[in-house]
């Protein structure tokens, strides 16, 4: 069965995942990247280092995000969000970074602490996890679909 997700199911999916694919476009050339995020019911918050994605979004703030969960080729849920990129001031960035880290950072562990898989030992290092820029996506439209067999 293929169908549409309800508003509650859409919100549940957005809140249950930690990464998405972000699509932006410049000069008729799409650019899609995976990125970690947190959703607060109104905005999707992300962080980034300076580079191509921020350059593109500063020129064209119209973006598209897909969040998905898939357990089999015939058992999946996905949400597509059309949104506007917004830069953030320092205060809002600090609040958003706390939300993001409370949700996502605990899922991100460097290979050095998994000594059973690697020949190294070490401590969890956060400096690679903190990126220079926080930004948010103001959701303008959300649609969700599913397939369940």
C-alpha positions in Angstrom: 0.0 0.0 0.0 1.3 3.5 -0.9 -0.2 6.5 0.8 0.2 10.0 2.3 1.5 10.7 5.7 -0.6 12.7 8.1 0.7 15.9 9.7 1.4 14.0 12.9 3.3 11.2 11.0 5.3 13.9 9.1 6.3 15.5 12.4 7.1 12.1 13.9 9.4 11.3 11.0 11.2 14.7 11.2 11.7 14.2 14.9 12.9 10.6 14.7 15.7 11.2 12.2 19.1 12.9 12.5 20.2 13.5 9.0 18.6 14.6 5.7 19.5 15.4 2.2 19.6 19.1 1.4 19.1 20.3 -2.2 20.0 23.8 -3.3 20.5 25.3 -6.8 22.7 27.9 -8.5 22.9 28.7 -12.2 20.5 25.9 -13.0 22.9 23.4 -11.4 21.4 21.4 -8.5 23.6 20.5 -5.5 22.6 17.9 -3.0 24.4 17.1 0.3 23.7 14.9 3.3 23.6 16.9 6.5 22.7 16.4 10.2 19.8 18.4 11.5 17.3 18.9 14.3 13.7 19.9 13.9 11.8 22.0 16.4 8.3 22.0 14.8 8.9 25.2 12.8 12.5 25.2 11.6 15.1 22.7 10.6 18.5 23.6 12.1 21.8 22.7 10.6 25.5 23.6 10.9 28.1 23.9 8.2 31.6 25.0 7.4 31.9 27.7 4.8 31.8 26.4 1.3 29.7 25.7 -1.7 26.4 24.9 0.0 26.4 28.2 2.0 27.5 30.1 -1.1 24.6 28.8 -3.1 22.0 29.3 -0.3 23.2 32.9 0.2 22.5 33.5 -3.5 19.3 31.4 -3.7 17.6 30.7 -0.4 15.0 28.3 -1.9 15.9 24.8 -0.8 14.4 21.3 -0.6 15.0 18.7 2.1 14.2 15.0 2.1 14.0 13.1 5.3 13.5 9.3 5.0 13.3 6.1 6.9 13.5 2.8 5.1 13.5 -0.7 6.4 13.0 -2.4 3.0 12.4 -1.4 -0.6 8.7 -1.8 0.0 8.6 -0.4 3.5 9.6 3.3 3.7 8.5 6.8 4.7 9.7 10.0 3.3 9.0 13.7 3.8 9.9 16.5 1.4 10.1 20.0 2.7 10.3 23.1 0.6 12.0 25.7 2.7 13.9 29.0 2.8 17.5 29.2 4.0 18.0 31.8 6.8 21.3 32.8 8.4 21.2 33.2 12.2 22.5 35.8 14.7 24.9 34.7 17.4 22.3 34.3 20.2 19.9 32.2 18.0 22.9 30.2 16.7 23.9 29.3 20.3 20.3 28.1 21.1 20.1 26.1 17.8 23.6 24.6 18.4 22.4 23.3 21.8 19.3 21.7 20.2 21.4 20.1 17.5 24.1 18.8 19.8 21.6 17.4 22.3 19.9 15.5 19.5 22.7 14.6 17.1 26.1 14.9 18.8 25.4 11.9 21.0 25.0 9.8 17.9 28.3 10.9 16.4 31.3 9.0 17.8 34.8 9.0 16.3 36.3 5.7 15.3 39.0 6.1 17.9 36.7 5.0 20.7 35.6 1.8 19.0 38.8 -0.1 19.9 37.2 -3.4 19.0 37.1 -2.4 15.4 40.2 -0.2 15.2 43.8 -0.4 16.4 43.6 3.0 18.1 42.5 4.3 21.4 41.4 7.8 22.4 38.8 10.1 23.8 35.7 11.5 22.1 36.9 14.7 20.3 34.3 17.4 19.7 36.3 19.9 17.7 35.5 18.2 14.4 31.9 18.2 15.3 31.5 21.9 15.8 31.2 23.8 12.5 31.5 27.5 11.9 28.0 28.4 10.8 24.6 27.5 12.1 21.6 28.1 9.8 18.0 27.3 9.8 15.4 26.3 7.1 12.0 27.9 7.4 9.6 25.2 6.2 7.1 26.5 3.7 5.5 23.3 2.6 5.8 19.6 3.7 4.5 16.5 2.0 4.9 12.9 3.2 4.5 9.6 1.5 4.9 6.0 2.6 4.9 2.5 1.2 4.1 -0.5 3.5 3.7 -4.1 2.5 
